[in-house]
Amino acid sequence: MSVHDYTFDVGLSQSAKTPAHWYTAPEMLAQEQARIFARTWQLAGRVEQVAQPGDYFTTTIADEPIIVVRGADDQLRALSNVCRHRAGPIACGEGTRRRSFQCGYHGWTYALDGRLIGTPEFAGVENWHNDEHGLPEFQVETWAGLIFVKLDAGGGPTLAETLADLPERVGARDWGQMRLAARKDWFIDCNWKVYVDNYLEGYHIPIVHPSLNRELDYARYRTETRRFYSIQHSPIKRAGRLRVDASADDNEAQFFWVFPNLMLNVYPDNYSTNLILPLGPERTLTVFEWYFTEPEREDVREQITQTVEFSDEIQLEDIRICEAVQRGLRSRTYTSGRYSVKRENGVHHFHGLLAEFLTR
């Protein structure tokens, strides 16, 4: 099976969806990690985690172990978390280091900027220079208190090009005053693209999400696409489980998606990020993080609880349908489908980017 067995048609009304084996074949994921996840800006963490010199946290992007650290010079860096000696781990978890990291295997040490500064019991090795063996560094940028990392330095869009006018569209909201209020991890038995496909259309809301459908004005639900992101809008019909801003002329739920795997759910009083991480061809982790203003206040804590409970209800409905779809994609009777012109332009946009990056 090859990525070249599918030709994307820019004409929505004529186009066929990506083939079923793209969602089931193990070899697809290796190509996606190399050609998509390593070449795009991936959400790695939050600026508040590395607020002071020496603060760091570890993560993994496209199977690559990463340290995000604020150096003694106050510069933010994304470094390889793989020792240049025998591939041991340089750091674990998160915390603060005063001067250096030490490999947990043989004790090699690295400065906070990645320079190799200590190689115990390594005397006598010929043609070796410490300054040639520092930790590789990756591109790192920030936006709205979030940290993004890109592994592949060989071209591709900048973070500014990726986000385009998205920051301006949410610029009226004071995200700088919002702080992490809650987090949940969900493990789902489906391909990561099944979950993204599902997110990118409101077509299923009346059937799959009856409670959410009562909150949103589905008749006015619409999707816009940009080069590397899309946005789904829907007016909120009334003050119910989705809270509204009584002082605003119009209250709207906005669901942003940034290629390939980041979702931003923006409501009048909060926003959340959903990060979609492939764990295998048919296994996915979705990481939910919610942000509120003054999350420590008692009345806000109650709002957070209600928000997370409603999100959990919707997520469980999505999990059931996504896992059912994954089983259906293995059927001998299904190879591909067609798009609803009215409701699935966001899915079509995603599939076009998939084809572009995988066949580039």
Residue pairs with C-beta under 8 A, 6 or more apart in sequence:
1 21
1 25
1 27
1 28
3 22
3 28
3 31
3 355
3 358
3 359
4 359
5 19
6 18
6 19
6 22
6 355
7 355
8 15
8 351
8 352
8 355
8 356
9 15
9 16
10 352
12 339
12 341
12 344
12 345
12 348
13 339
13 341
15 338
15 339
15 348
15 351
16 336
16 337
16 338
17 336
17 337
17 338
17 339
17 347
17 351
18 193
18 336
18 351
18 354
18 355
19 335
19 336
20 329
20 330
20 331
20 334
20 335
20 336
21 28
22 28
22 193
22 354
23 190
23 191
23 193
23 194
23 281
23 282
23 326
23 329
24 191
24 281
24 282
24 326
24 329
24 330
25 281
26 280
26 281
28 281
29 278
29 280
29 281
31 358
32 278
32 358
33 62
33 63
33 278
34 62
35 357
35 358
35 360
36 260
36 354
36 357
36 358
37 61
37 62
37 151
37 260
37 261
37 278
38 61
38 62
38 64
38 150
38 151
38 152
39 150
39 151
39 152
39 154
39 156
39 357
40 150
40 156
40 162
40 259
40 260
40 357
41 141
41 148
41 149
41 150
41 157
41 159
41 162
41 258
42 61
42 62
42 148
42 149
42 150
42 151
42 261
42 262
43 146
43 147
43 148
43 262
43 273
43 275
44 59
44 61
44 66
44 68
44 78
44 140
44 147
44 148
44 149
45 57
45 59
45 68
45 146
45 147
46 145
46 146
46 147
46 180
47 76
47 142
47 145
47 146
47 147
48 145
48 179
48 180
49 55
49 57
49 68
49 94
49 147
50 56
50 57
50 68
50 69
50 70
50 76
50 147
51 70
52 70
52 96
53 70
53 71
53 72
53 73
53 74
53 112
54 69
54 70
54 72
54 96
54 97
54 98
54 99
54 112
55 69
55 70
55 94
55 95
55 96
56 67
56 68
56 69
56 70
56 91
56 94
56 95
56 96
56 97
56 101
56 112
57 67
57 68
57 93
57 94
58 65
58 66
58 67
58 68
58 81
58 91
58 92
58 93
58 94
59 65
59 66
59 68
60 66
61 149
61 151
62 151
64 80
64 151
65 80
65 81
65 82
65 89
66 78
66 79
66 80
66 81
66 138
66 149
67 78
67 79
67 80
67 81
67 90
67 91
67 101
67 135
68 76
68 77
68 78
68 79
68 140
68 147
68 149
69 76
69 77
69 79
69 97
69 112
70 76
70 77
70 112
71 77
71 112
71 113
72 99
72 112
72 113
73 113
75 113
76 140
76 142
76 147
77 112
77 113
77 114
77 137
77 140
78 137
78 138
78 139
78 140
78 149
79 90
79 110
79 114
79 135
79 136
79 137
79 138
80 90
80 114
80 135
80 136
80 137
80 138
81 89
81 90
81 91
82 88
82 89
82 90
82 135
83 89
83 90
83 103
83 105
83 106
83 108
84 108
84 116
84 133
84 134
84 135
85 103
85 105
85 106
85 108
85 119
86 105
86 106
88 103
88 104
88 105
88 106
88 108
89 103
89 104
89 105
90 101
90 102
90 103
90 104
90 110
90 135
91 97
91 101
92 104
97 112
99 111
99 112
100 109
100 110
100 111
100 112
100 117
100 118
101 109
101 110
101 112
102 108
102 109
102 110
102 118
103 109
103 110
106 120
107 118
107 120
108 116
108 118
108 119
108 120
109 116
109 117
109 118
110 116
110 117
110 118
110 134
110 135
111 117
114 134
114 135
114 136
114 137
115 130
115 131
115 134
116 130
116 131
116 133
116 134
116 135
117 130
119 130
122 128
138 149
138 150
138 151
138 153
139 149
139 150
139 151
139 153
140 147
140 148
140 149
141 147
141 148
141 158
141 159
142 148
143 159
143 163
143 167
144 167
144 170
144 175
144 176
145 175
145 176
145 178
146 273
148 159
150 156
150 159
157 227
157 228
161 227
161 228
162 228
162 229
162 258
162 259
163 228
163 229
163 258
164 226
164 227
164 228
164 229
165 226
166 226
166 229
166 231
166 256
166 258
169 231
169 254
170 254
170 256
170 264
170 266
170 271
173 266
173 271
174 293
175 271
175 291
177 293
177 294
178 270
178 271
178 291
178 292
178 293
179 291
179 292
179 293
179 294
179 295
180 289
180 290
180 291
180 295
181 270
181 290
181 291
181 292
181 295
181 300
181 304
182 288
182 289
182 290
182 304
182 308
183 287
183 288
183 289
183 290
184 287
184 288
184 308
184 311
184 312
185 285
185 286
185 287
185 288
186 285
186 286
186 288
186 315
186 319
187 279
187 283
187 284
187 285
188 195
188 283
188 284
188 285
188 286
188 319
188 322
188 323
189 282
189 283
189 323
189 326
190 282
190 283
190 284
190 322
190 323
190 325
190 326
191 278
191 281
191 282
191 284
191 326
191 329
192 261
192 276
192 277
192 278
192 284
193 350
193 354
194 284
194 322
194 325
194 326
194 329
195 276
195 284
195 286
195 318
195 322
196 257
196 260
196 261
196 276
196 350
197 347
197 350
198 204
198 318
198 321
198 322
198 325
199 255
199 257
199 263
199 274
199 318
200 223
200 230
200 232
200 257
200 344
200 346
200 347
200 349
200 350
201 223
201 232
201 340
201 343
201 344
201 346
201 347
202 216
202 218
202 221
202 223
202 232
202 234
202 343
203 340
203 343
203 344
204 321
205 212
205 213
205 216
205 218
205 221
206 213
206 218
208 317
208 318
208 321
209 314
209 317
209 318
211 241
211 310
211 313
211 314
212 314
214 237
214 240
215 236
215 237
215 238
215 240
215 241
215 242
215 253
216 234
216 235
216 236
216 237
216 242
216 253
217 234
217 235
217 236
217 237
218 234
220 234
220 235
221 232
221 233
221 234
222 232
222 233
222 234
223 230
223 231
223 232
223 233
223 343
223 345
223 346
224 230
224 231
224 233
225 345
225 346
225 349
228 258
228 259
228 353
229 256
229 257
229 258
229 259
230 256
230 257
230 346
230 349
230 350
231 254
231 255
231 256
231 257
232 254
232 255
232 257
232 346
233 252
233 253
233 254
233 255
234 252
234 253
235 250
235 251
235 252
235 253
236 242
236 244
236 251
236 252
236 253
236 267
236 268
238 244
239 246
241 306
241 310
242 253
242 267
242 310
243 267
243 268
243 269
243 303
244 251
244 268
245 251
245 268
245 269
248 268
251 268
253 265
253 266
253 267
254 264
254 265
254 266
254 267
255 263
255 264
255 265
255 266
256 263
256 264
256 265
256 266
257 263
257 264
257 346
257 350
258 264
259 350
259 353
260 350
260 353
260 354
260 357
261 275
261 276
261 277
262 273
262 274
262 275
262 276
263 273
263 274
263 275
263 276
264 271
264 272
264 273
264 274
265 271
265 272
265 273
265 274
269 292
269 293
269 303
270 290
270 291
270 292
270 303
270 304
270 307
271 290
271 291
272 288
272 289
272 290
272 291
272 311
273 287
273 288
273 289
273 291
274 286
274 287
274 288
275 286
275 287
275 289
276 284
276 285
276 286
277 284
277 285
277 286
277 287
278 284
279 285
282 326
286 315
288 311
288 315
290 304
290 307
290 308
290 311
292 300
292 303
292 304
293 300
294 300
295 301
295 304
328 334
339 345
339 347
339 348
